[in-house]
């Protein structure tokens, strides 16, 4: 069992930046970030594994996922934030490196951290 604890969410103006952190209680090979806005389905944001990193088209060039393996921590640096980025952001672990964008491929989930971008 791996426990995930996210931090770093908050309120920011459009064009601003935030960095989310996710600390895992153990090592996992595939970790990802997803987000869910009110009334919408959970959507893939980014993932990282031994194969490299992947980012959703909607965040490419603005968001960057990274990890510190020694700390079992994954980060999501979010720049040039837009109001449409407003959502609860979830960290996930234990995923499949081939199906990295599917929420169902991840075994462990954090509690979520809210991000609100004001216009």
C-alpha positions as YAML, in Angstrom:
chain: A
units: angstrom
residues:
- id: 1
  name: UNK
  ca: [0.00, 0.00, 0.00]
- id: 2
  name: UNK
  ca: [1.38, 3.40, -1.03]
- id: 3
  name: UNK
  ca: [0.06, 6.59, 0.50]
- id: 4
  name: UNK
  ca: [0.22, 9.84, -1.42]
- id: 5
  name: UNK
  ca: [0.08, 13.31, 0.08]
- id: 6
  name: UNK
  ca: [-0.30, 16.32, -2.22]
- id: 7
  name: UNK
  ca: [0.48, 19.91, -1.37]
- id: 8
  name: UNK
  ca: [0.97, 23.25, -3.09]
- id: 9
  name: UNK
  ca: [-2.48, 24.06, -4.38]
- id: 10
  name: UNK
  ca: [-4.14, 27.42, -3.87]
- id: 11
  name: UNK
  ca: [-5.50, 30.56, -5.46]
- id: 12
  name: UNK
  ca: [-3.50, 32.33, -8.15]
- id: 13
  name: UNK
  ca: [-4.17, 34.95, -10.78]
- id: 14
  name: UNK
  ca: [-4.16, 34.09, -14.46]
- id: 15
  name: UNK
  ca: [-0.61, 34.06, -15.78]
- id: 16
  name: UNK
  ca: [0.79, 33.04, -12.43]
- id: 17
  name: UNK
  ca: [2.59, 29.90, -11.31]
- id: 18
  name: UNK
  ca: [2.20, 27.15, -8.73]
- id: 19
  name: UNK
  ca: [4.20, 24.04, -7.92]
- id: 20
  name: UNK
  ca: [2.39, 20.98, -6.68]
- id: 21
  name: UNK
  ca: [4.18, 18.30, -4.71]
- id: 22
  name: UNK
  ca: [3.23, 14.69, -4.07]
- id: 23
  name: UNK
  ca: [5.09, 12.69, -1.46]
- id: 24
  name: UNK
  ca: [4.77, 8.91, -1.67]
- id: 25
  name: UNK
  ca: [5.24, 6.55, 1.26]
- id: 26
  name: UNK
  ca: [7.10, 4.13, -1.01]
- id: 27
  name: UNK
  ca: [8.76, 3.97, -4.39]
- id: 28
  name: UNK
  ca: [6.64, 3.49, -7.48]
- id: 29
  name: UNK
  ca: [7.71, 3.41, -11.10]
- id: 30
  name: UNK
  ca: [4.84, 5.31, -12.74]
- id: 31
  name: UNK
  ca: [3.36, 8.42, -11.21]
- id: 32
  name: UNK
  ca: [0.96, 10.91, -12.66]
- id: 33
  name: UNK
  ca: [-1.13, 14.00, -12.13]
- id: 34
  name: UNK
  ca: [-4.79, 14.22, -13.01]
- id: 35
  name: UNK
  ca: [-7.35, 16.97, -12.49]
- id: 36
  name: UNK
  ca: [-11.08, 17.18, -12.13]
- id: 37
  name: UNK
  ca: [-13.12, 20.33, -12.57]
- id: 38
  name: UNK
  ca: [-16.68, 20.60, -11.20]
- id: 39
  name: UNK
  ca: [-19.09, 18.66, -13.36]
- id: 40
  name: UNK
  ca: [-16.35, 17.17, -15.50]
- id: 41
  name: UNK
  ca: [-14.57, 13.84, -15.66]
- id: 42
  name: UNK
  ca: [-11.12, 13.35, -14.25]
- id: 43
  name: UNK
  ca: [-8.54, 14.08, -16.95]
- id: 44
  name: UNK
  ca: [-4.90, 13.27, -17.48]
- id: 45
  name: UNK
  ca: [-2.39, 16.07, -16.95]
- id: 46
  name: UNK
  ca: [1.07, 14.48, -16.87]
- id: 47
  name: UNK
  ca: [2.94, 11.31, -16.00]
- id: 48
  name: UNK
  ca: [6.50, 10.22, -15.41]
- id: 49
  name: UNK
  ca: [8.19, 6.83, -15.48]
- id: 50
  name: UNK
  ca: [11.40, 5.15, -16.55]
- id: 51
  name: UNK
  ca: [10.20, 5.73, -20.11]
- id: 52
  name: UNK
  ca: [10.21, 9.48, -19.61]
- id: 53
  name: UNK
  ca: [7.48, 12.05, -19.13]
- id: 54
  name: UNK
  ca: [4.21, 12.78, -20.89]
- id: 55
  name: UNK
  ca: [1.99, 15.86, -20.80]
- id: 56
  name: UNK
  ca: [-1.53, 16.47, -22.00]
- id: 57
  name: UNK
  ca: [-1.77, 18.71, -25.05]
- id: 58
  name: UNK
  ca: [-3.69, 21.28, -23.03]
- id: 59
  name: UNK
  ca: [-0.73, 21.85, -20.69]
- id: 60
  name: UNK
  ca: [2.26, 21.25, -22.94]
- id: 61
  name: UNK
  ca: [4.72, 24.11, -22.76]
- id: 62
  name: UNK
  ca: [3.17, 25.38, -19.52]
- id: 63
  name: UNK
  ca: [3.31, 22.47, -17.05]
- id: 64
  name: UNK
  ca: [6.29, 20.25, -16.28]
- id: 65
  name: UNK
  ca: [6.31, 17.04, -14.27]
- id: 66
  name: UNK
  ca: [9.48, 15.97, -12.48]
- id: 67
  name: UNK
  ca: [10.48, 13.65, -9.69]
- id: 68
  name: UNK
  ca: [13.03, 13.29, -6.92]
- id: 69
  name: UNK
  ca: [13.44, 9.53, -6.60]
- id: 70
  name: UNK
  ca: [15.49, 9.82, -3.43]
- id: 71
  name: UNK
  ca: [12.54, 11.54, -1.76]
- id: 72
  name: UNK
  ca: [9.81, 9.49, -3.50]
- id: 73
  name: UNK
  ca: [8.31, 12.83, -4.51]
- id: 74
  name: UNK
  ca: [6.85, 14.00, -7.79]
- id: 75
  name: UNK
  ca: [6.28, 17.63, -8.70]
- id: 76
  name: UNK
  ca: [4.10, 19.52, -11.13]
- id: 77
  name: UNK
  ca: [5.39, 22.96, -12.03]
- id: 78
  name: UNK
  ca: [2.52, 24.97, -13.47]
- id: 79
  name: UNK
  ca: [3.29, 28.21, -15.30]
- id: 80
  name: UNK
  ca: [1.14, 30.61, -17.32]
- id: 81
  name: UNK
  ca: [-1.94, 29.38, -15.52]
- id: 82
  name: UNK
  ca: [-5.34, 29.96, -17.09]
- id: 83
  name: UNK
  ca: [-8.82, 30.04, -15.52]
- id: 84
  name: UNK
  ca: [-9.59, 26.78, -17.32]
- id: 85
  name: UNK
  ca: [-6.85, 25.11, -15.27]
- id: 86
  name: UNK
  ca: [-9.05, 25.49, -12.20]
- id: 87
  name: UNK
  ca: [-9.67, 22.02, -10.76]
- id: 88
  name: UNK
  ca: [-8.80, 19.64, -7.99]
- id: 89
  name: UNK
  ca: [-5.45, 18.10, -8.85]
- id: 90
  name: UNK
  ca: [-4.80, 14.50, -7.89]
- id: 91
  name: UNK
  ca: [-1.55, 12.62, -7.65]
- id: 92
  name: UNK
  ca: [-1.60, 8.98, -8.74]
- id: 93
  name: UNK
  ca: [0.89, 6.13, -8.50]
- id: 94
  name: UNK
  ca: [1.28, 2.52, -9.47]
- id: 95
  name: UNK
  ca: [0.22, 3.13, -13.04]
- id: 96
  name: UNK
  ca: [0.95, 1.36, -16.29]
- id: 97
  name: UNK
  ca: [3.66, 2.99, -18.39]
- id: 98
  name: UNK
  ca: [1.81, 2.13, -21.61]
- id: 99
  name: UNK
  ca: [-1.61, 3.40, -20.47]
- id: 100
  name: UNK
  ca: [-0.30, 6.35, -18.51]
- id: 101
  name: UNK
  ca: [-3.20, 8.65, -19.40]
- id: 102
  name: UNK
  ca: [-5.97, 6.35, -18.15]
- id: 103
  name: UNK
  ca: [-7.09, 6.93, -14.55]
- id: 104
  name: UNK
  ca: [-8.07, 3.26, -14.29]
- id: 105
  name: UNK
  ca: [-4.47, 2.16, -14.78]
- id: 106
  name: UNK
  ca: [-3.37, 3.74, -11.49]
- id: 107
  name: UNK
  ca: [-3.60, 1.87, -8.22]
- id: 108
  name: UNK
  ca: [-3.05, 4.61, -5.66]
- id: 109
  name: UNK
  ca: [-4.50, 8.11, -5.37]
- id: 110
  name: UNK
  ca: [-3.94, 11.12, -3.17]
- id: 111
  name: UNK
  ca: [-6.70, 13.15, -1.57]
- id: 112
  name: UNK
  ca: [-6.41, 15.99, -4.08]
- id: 113
  name: UNK
  ca: [-5.35, 19.61, -3.79]
- id: 114
  name: UNK
  ca: [-7.50, 22.44, -5.19]
- id: 115
  name: UNK
  ca: [-6.15, 24.94, -7.68]
- id: 116
  name: UNK
  ca: [-8.14, 28.06, -8.49]
- id: 117
  name: UNK
  ca: [-7.04, 30.46, -11.20]
- id: 118
  name: UNK
  ca: [-8.79, 33.80, -11.22]
- id: 119
  name: UNK
  ca: [-9.16, 35.92, -14.33]
...
